[in-house]
Amino acid sequence: MEKEYRFNSIESVEDNRTVYGYAVVFESESRDLGFTEVIHRGAITEETIKNSDVIAKLNHDDDKVLARSRYGNGSLKLTVDEVGVRYEFEAPHTNAGDECVELCKRGDLFEASFAFTVSKDEGSEKWTKRNGVLYRDIYKIDKLYDISPVYNAAYAATSAYTRKLDESKAIEEKLDAELKELDELFDN
């Protein structure tokens, strides 16, 4: 089973040290990976999180640990909702934590990524070719390994931000509107 990495967007809020966003957005197409990939609703569940030891790293760098969810508990909070897998953590007062907060605040870092393995169960993934493009549909992920704020994400729909408490409502409303647009786009 080979560990795979996918990249999405990042957000951060409230006291300028809380980083949050969606590392996985269900039903959204990846950027060109040599193929187009879609992670379907139900591919990742709360059970997946409880069976995974997930580390938040800055740009997938093993030397820049930001938080951890060990089988559903820890400083990294992961939740599955109708949109995807949402993450949240308080950036540590370390060089990596300070770097993450500063780059999110400046708008240089605004996407997220995740590393995973697909389940070996039959029907966990399906490869097809549509209009000359190779597609990989993923229906069941076995484990998550990391959730990382990154510079270049495989999925444009992901997020990562830092913001002040008084800015949080406006940004949250903007994010909700963007997610609603994505939902409408995929429903048509």
N, C-alpha and C positions, 0 to 999 in steps of 0.2 A: 504494500500500500504506500504510494508516494504522496508526500505532503504537497499541497498546492497552495499558491498565494493568489489572492484577488484583491484589487484595490478599489476603494470607494471614497466618500467625502467625510469631513470631520466638522464638529461644532464644539464650542466651549462657551460656558455661561456663568452667570451669577456673580461670583466673587473674583472673576478673572483667573481662577485656578481650576475651576471645574470644567473638564473637557468632556463633551458628549457629542453624539451623532449616531448615524446609522452606518455600521460596517457592512451590513448586507441589506440590500433592498430587493425584496421578492419581486418576481415577474419583470425585472428590468434587464435589458440586454447589456452585455459587457461591451467595452470597446473592442477593437480588433485584436484578438489573441492568436491570430492564425486561424481562428474560428470564432463564432459568436456563442456566448454562453448565457443561460438563464437559470437562476436558482428559483425554484418554484416554492410557493407557500407550502409549509409542511415539511420541507427538506431539513429545516433546523427547528427543533422544538425545545421546550424547557428541559426535556429529558436529555437532549444533546448537550446542553450546557452543564447539566448535573453530571454528565459522564466525561467532561472535558476539563483539562487544566490549561486555562487560557491566560496568556501574558500579554499585556499592552506594552508595545515597544515603539520607540520613535523610529519610523522608517524601517521597520523590521530588524533593527540593529540589536543584537543580543546584549550589547554593552550599554544600552539605553532603555532600561526597564522603567516603566511608568506606573504600572499597577498589575494586579493579578486576581483572577477568579479561579480558585481551586475547587472544582466540582460544585460550582454555584455559590461559593462563599469567598469573601475577600474584599480588597480595595477596588476591584473592577466590578461594576454592576452591569450585568448583561440581562436584557429582557427581550422576549420575542413578542411582537405584536402583529397587527395586520399589515404593517409596512415592511417589517423585516426584523433584523437583530439590532437593537439599540444598545449602545454602550455609554457608560459614564464613569469617570474617575476624577478624583482630586489629584491634580498634578503635584508630584512630590517636590520638595525644596531641594532639588539636586540639579546638576548641570543639565541633564536630559529634561527634567520637568520644567526648568526655567526656559530652556530652548523651545520646547513644545508650546508653552504658553505665549512666549514672545512672538514666535512665528505664526501662531494662530491669530493672535491679536493684530498683527500687521497684515494678515490676509495672505501670507506666503504659503501657509499650510492649511488646506481646507478640505482635504479628502482623506479617506480611510481605506484600509486594506484588511484582509483576513487570510489566515492560512488554515487549510482544512484537508480532510481526507473524505472521499466519497465512500459510502457504505458498499460492502461487497455483495449485499443482497441483490437478487435479481430485480430489475426494474428501477434500480437506484439512479441510473442515468440512461439517456438515450441519445444516440448520435444520428443526425439526419442531414440531408443536403437540400436546401431550399433556394431556388433561384440562383444556383451556382455558389451559394455560401454554405459552409459547413457549420451546423448548429450542434451544441451540446446542451441538453436539458437535464438538469440535476433535480432529482426528486427526493433523495435522502443522503444527508451528510452524516458520516460516522462520528467525527470529532472536529472540534475547533482547536487550534493551537495558539494563534495570536490574533489580536486586533490591534492595528497600528495606524496612528496618524502618519500619512505619507504625502509625498510631493506629486506623485503620478499614480492615479488609481485606475484599475481595470474597469470599474463601473463608475460612470459619471454621476449616477444618482446618489452616491454616498456623501457623507458630510463630516466636517470637523471645524469647530469655531471656539474662540474665546470672546467674551463680551462682558460688559458691565451690567449690573443688575437692572439699571434703568433702561438699557437697550434690549433686554432679553425679550420683552413682550413683542416688540416690533419685529425682531428677527424670528421669533417663534411663529408669528403670524405669516411672515414671508415664507418660511420653511413649510408650513401647513399648506399654503397656496401652491407652492411648487410640487409638493407631494400629491395634492389633489389633481393638478395638471397631469402628472405622471400616471396616476390611476385612470384618468379619463382617456389618456393616450393609449394605454394598454387595454382598456375596455373596448376600444373601437377597432 
